[in-house]
Amino acid sequence: MRTIPDHWKLKIIDLSRLLRIPEESASNPIRCVAPGQNRLPENLMDRELITESEQAIMHKQPVTITKAIRNTDRATGAMLSGKIASLYGAEGLPDGTIKCRFSGSAGQSFGAFLSKGIELYLEGDANDYLGKGLSGGRIIVVPPAGSPFEPNKNIIVGNTVLYGATSGEAYISGVAGERFAVRNSGAVAVVEGAGNHCCEYMTGGLVIVLGETGSNFAAGMSGGIAYVLNLKGNFDYFCNMGMVELSLVEDYHDVNELMSFIARHHEFTGSSIAKMILDDREKYIPMFIKVTPYDYKKVLQEQKLEELRRKIANVEMDVEISAG
């Protein structure tokens, strides 16, 4: 765009009709609205959450909110997260500042773009896109109290969970649908089973599956780490080996990482599967398979080598100083 002062063409151009704001725009949409298209209703769940979290948002005072939820409540937590992001950016709030406890069946995109400092606890089930774009928050899903079914044998959240998540945590005491953690780039997730295409196009983060998976696991997975409990010994059949390698969990760091997040899963969900593993870790650790993308492994090895070089350099410097 150029500014051209005193150009002769400016004298014959009149944009007033294009730039005029109609008086009706104060009460009517200024853009096209198709017949039957509704604007955001005033009784959205998030409007209530924002109001009830005001002290937490403005003064970082912890608050706990309890509500029933229905499948018409969509993208719960997204507007609340937007409010926090507008004030604090990606830093969000201190961990656990806002805790929301829900019971019922959550609609699509429950916990979408959830900011750091928010914890959503759902006793019930959720539809597709749970934790979409997760941005530092924590999501916990458990079956309804007194449910007769076994969580690790029943789907409790829908498809495409944690799509494009960048950070945060998700603990799901039950099975997820298809494309769990697709394009996850930084979140940590523990689930007790997943459908087809789990960890598809994943570029970062950590996924732990305490149960069976569907086919095409890790298709296009270029980053991050996954651990799968291979109880039946046939996980390699369901894994897409095009970009990843499989190994046992033998390294001390890997064992510690795996068990610490299983412990957190049990802490947040009370999972019987997690407790079973924690109570007999010597039996179950050999049953886990670590899934590592080839290129990602090279990057990790280079980082370890660089860290070792820095340590050696620091030691040599200390020796020189002592000798001097």
C-alpha positions in Angstrom: 0.0 0.0 0.0 1.3 3.5 -0.9 0.3 6.9 0.3 0.0 9.3 -2.6 -0.7 12.9 -1.4 -2.1 15.5 -3.7 -2.6 13.1 -6.6 -5.1 14.4 -9.2 -7.0 11.1 -9.2 -7.9 11.6 -5.5 -10.1 14.5 -6.5 -12.4 12.2 -8.5 -12.5 9.2 -6.1 -15.3 9.0 -3.6 -15.3 6.0 -1.3 -17.8 7.3 1.2 -20.5 4.9 0.1 -18.1 1.9 0.5 -16.9 3.1 3.9 -20.3 4.1 5.3 -21.4 2.1 8.3 -25.2 1.6 8.2 -27.2 2.7 11.2 -28.7 -0.8 11.4 -25.3 -2.4 12.1 -25.5 -1.4 15.7 -28.2 -4.1 16.2 -27.8 -6.4 13.2 -24.8 -8.4 11.8 -22.5 -6.4 9.5 -21.6 -9.6 7.6 -23.7 -12.0 5.8 -25.7 -14.3 8.0 -27.5 -17.2 6.3 -31.1 -17.9 7.1 -31.3 -20.1 10.2 -27.7 -19.3 11.3 -27.7 -18.6 15.0 -25.2 -16.4 16.8 -23.5 -17.6 19.9 -26.2 -18.0 22.6 -26.0 -16.1 25.8 -26.3 -19.2 28.0 -23.0 -20.9 26.8 -21.3 -23.0 29.5 -18.1 -21.0 29.1 -19.8 -17.7 29.9 -20.8 -19.2 33.2 -17.2 -20.6 33.7 -15.7 -17.2 33.0 -18.0 -15.4 35.5 -17.4 -18.0 38.2 -13.7 -17.9 37.6 -13.3 -14.1 37.8 -11.2 -14.1 41.0 -9.0 -16.9 39.6 -8.5 -15.1 36.3 -7.8 -11.6 37.7 -6.1 -12.4 41.0 -4.9 -16.1 40.5 -6.9 -17.3 43.5 -7.7 -21.0 43.1 -11.4 -21.9 42.4 -13.3 -25.1 42.0 -16.4 -25.2 39.8 -18.9 -28.2 39.7 -21.4 -28.5 36.9 -23.5 -31.0 34.9 -22.7 -31.2 31.2 -24.6 -32.3 28.1 -23.5 -33.1 24.5 -24.9 -29.8 23.4 -22.2 -28.1 25.4 -19.5 -27.9 22.8 -15.9 -26.6 23.0 -16.2 -26.3 26.8 -13.2 -24.4 28.2 -12.2 -22.7 24.9 -13.6 -19.3 25.7 -12.3 -19.5 29.2 -8.9 -20.3 27.8 -9.1 -17.4 25.4 -9.8 -15.1 28.2 -6.7 -16.3 30.1 -4.6 -16.2 27.0 -5.6 -12.6 26.3 -4.3 -11.6 29.8 -1.3 -13.9 30.3 -0.4 -15.3 26.9 1.0 -18.8 26.7 2.2 -18.6 30.3 -1.3 -19.0 31.5 -2.1 -19.4 35.2 -0.3 -21.5 37.9 -1.1 -25.2 37.8 -4.6 -26.1 39.1 -5.8 -22.5 39.6 -9.1 -23.3 37.9 -10.6 -26.7 38.5 -13.8 -27.6 36.8 -15.6 -30.9 37.7 -18.2 -32.0 35.2 -20.6 -35.0 35.2 -22.5 -36.2 32.1 -21.7 -36.5 28.4 -19.6 -33.7 27.0 -20.1 -32.4 23.4 -17.5 -32.1 20.8 -14.1 -30.4 21.4 -14.3 -30.6 25.2 -11.2 -28.8 26.5 -10.2 -27.4 23.1 -7.2 -25.1 23.3 -7.2 -25.5 27.1 -4.8 -23.0 28.7 -2.2 -23.8 31.4 -3.7 -23.5 34.9 -7.1 -25.0 34.0 -8.0 -28.6 34.9 -11.2 -30.2 33.5 -12.3 -33.3 35.3 -15.1 -35.2 33.5 -17.1 -38.1 35.1 -18.9 -39.5 32.1 -17.9 -39.5 28.5 -17.0 -37.1 25.7 -17.5 -36.8 22.0 -14.9 -36.2 19.2 -12.0 -33.7 19.3 -11.5 -33.8 23.1 -8.4 -31.7 23.9 -8.0 -30.3 20.4 -5.1 -27.9 20.3 -4.5 -28.5 24.1 -2.3 -25.6 25.2 -1.0 -26.5 28.7 -4.2 -27.4 30.5 -5.1 -30.8 32.0 -8.0 -33.0 31.1 -9.1 -36.0 33.1 -11.9 -38.4 32.0 -13.3 -41.2 34.2 -16.4 -43.4 33.9 -19.5 -42.5 35.9 -19.3 -43.7 39.5 -20.8 -47.1 39.9 -20.4 -48.0 36.2 -20.6 -51.8 35.8 -18.3 -51.9 32.7 -14.5 -52.3 32.6 -13.0 -49.0 31.5 -10.2 -50.6 29.5 -12.8 -52.4 27.4 -15.2 -49.6 26.6 -14.8 -46.4 24.5 -15.2 -43.3 26.8 -14.0 -40.6 24.4 -14.5 -40.1 20.7 -12.3 -39.8 17.6 -9.4 -37.4 16.9 -8.6 -36.7 20.6 -5.7 -34.2 21.2 -5.6 -33.2 17.5 -2.8 -30.7 17.2 -2.1 -30.5 20.9 1.0 -28.5 21.8 1.4 -29.0 25.6 -0.6 -30.1 28.6 -1.8 -33.5 29.9 -4.7 -35.8 29.3 -5.5 -38.8 31.5 -8.3 -41.0 30.2 -9.6 -44.0 32.2 -11.1 -45.8 29.2 -10.6 -46.4 25.5 -10.4 -43.7 22.9 -11.7 -43.8 19.3 -9.7 -43.5 16.2 -6.8 -41.1 15.5 -5.9 -40.6 19.1 -3.2 -37.9 19.5 -3.1 -37.2 15.7 -0.6 -34.4 15.1 0.3 -34.2 18.8 3.3 -32.0 19.1 3.9 -31.7 22.8 1.2 -33.0 25.1 1.4 -36.0 27.4 -1.5 -38.5 27.3 -2.3 -41.7 29.0 -5.2 -43.8 27.7 -6.3 -47.4 28.3 -6.8 -48.4 24.7 -7.2 -46.7 21.3 -8.6 -47.3 17.8 -7.0 -47.2 14.4 -4.3 -44.6 13.4 -3.2 -43.8 17.0 -0.3 -41.3 17.1 -0.7 -40.6 13.4 1.5 -37.7 12.2 2.7 -37.1 15.7 5.7 -34.8 16.0 6.3 -34.5 19.7 5.0 -35.2 23.2 4.4 -38.5 24.9 1.6 -41.1 24.6 1.1 -44.1 26.8 -1.4 -46.8 25.9 -2.3 -49.2 28.7 -4.1 -51.6 26.4 -4.8 -52.6 22.8 -4.6 -50.4 19.8 -6.2 -50.5 16.3 -4.2 -50.8 13.1 -1.9 -48.3 11.5 -0.4 -47.1 14.8 2.3 -44.4 14.3 1.6 -43.8 10.6 3.6 -40.8 9.6 4.9 -40.3 13.2 8.1 -38.2 13.0 8.6 -37.1 16.6 7.6 -37.8 20.2 7.6 -41.1 22.1 4.9 -43.7 22.6 4.8 -46.6 25.1 2.3 -49.4 24.5 1.4 -52.3 26.9 1.8 -55.3 24.6 -0.2 -57.9 26.6 -1.0 -60.1 23.7 2.5 -59.9 22.1 1.1 -58.8 18.7 1.6 -55.1 18.7 4.0 -55.2 15.8 1.2 -56.4 13.6 -0.8 -53.2 14.3 2.1 -50.8 14.0 3.0 -49.0 10.8 6.8 -49.5 10.7 7.5 -47.1 8.0 9.0 -44.4 10.2 9.5 -45.9 13.6 11.4 -48.6 15.4 10.2 -50.8 18.3 12.2 -51.6 21.4 11.8 -52.9 24.9 11.7 -50.4 27.8 15.1 -51.0 29.4 16.8 -47.7 29.9 16.5 -46.3 33.4 15.3 -42.9 32.1 12.6 -44.6 30.0 11.4 -46.8 32.9 11.3 -43.8 35.3 9.4 -41.7 32.7 6.9 -44.4 32.0 6.1 -45.4 35.6 5.9 -41.8 36.8 3.1 -41.0 34.3 1.3 -44.2 35.0 1.4 -43.2 38.7 0.0 -39.8 37.8 -2.7 -41.5 35.7 -3.7 -43.6 38.8 -3.6 -40.5 41.0 -6.0 -38.5 38.8 -8.3 -41.3 37.6 -8.0 -44.2 40.2 -7.4 -46.5 37.2 -7.4 -50.2 38.1 -5.1 -51.0 35.2 -2.6 -48.4 36.4 -2.7 -49.8 39.9 -2.2 -53.3 38.6 1.0 -52.2 36.8 2.3 -50.2 39.7 1.8 -53.1 42.1 3.7 -55.5 39.9 6.0 -53.4 37.8 8.6 -56.1 37.5 6.1 -58.2 35.6 4.6 -55.5 33.4 7.6 -53.3 32.4 9.0 -56.1 30.1 5.5 -56.1 28.4 5.8 -52.5 27.3 7.0 -51.6 23.8 8.7 -48.2 23.1 7.9 -46.6 19.8 10.5 -44.2 18.5 10.7 -42.4 15.1 14.0 -43.0 13.4 14.8 -39.3 12.8 13.6 -38.3 16.3 16.0 -40.9 17.8 18.9 -39.3 15.9 18.0 -35.9 17.2 17.9 -37.2 20.8 21.2 -38.9 20.4 22.8 -35.7 19.0 21.3 -33.7 22.0 22.8 -36.2 24.4 26.2 -36.1 22.7 26.2 -32.3 22.8 25.3 -32.3 26.5 28.1 -34.7 27.1 30.5 -32.4 25.3 29.5 -29.5 27.4 30.0 -31.5 30.6 33.5 -32.5 29.5 34.3 -28.9 28.6 33.2 -27.7 32.0 35.3 -30.4 33.7 38.3 -29.4 31.7 37.8 -25.8 32.5 37.5 -26.6 36.3 40.8 -28.6 36.0 42.6 -25.7 34.3 41.4 -23.3 37.0 42.5 -25.6 39.8 45.9 -26.1 38.2 46.3 -22.4 37.7 
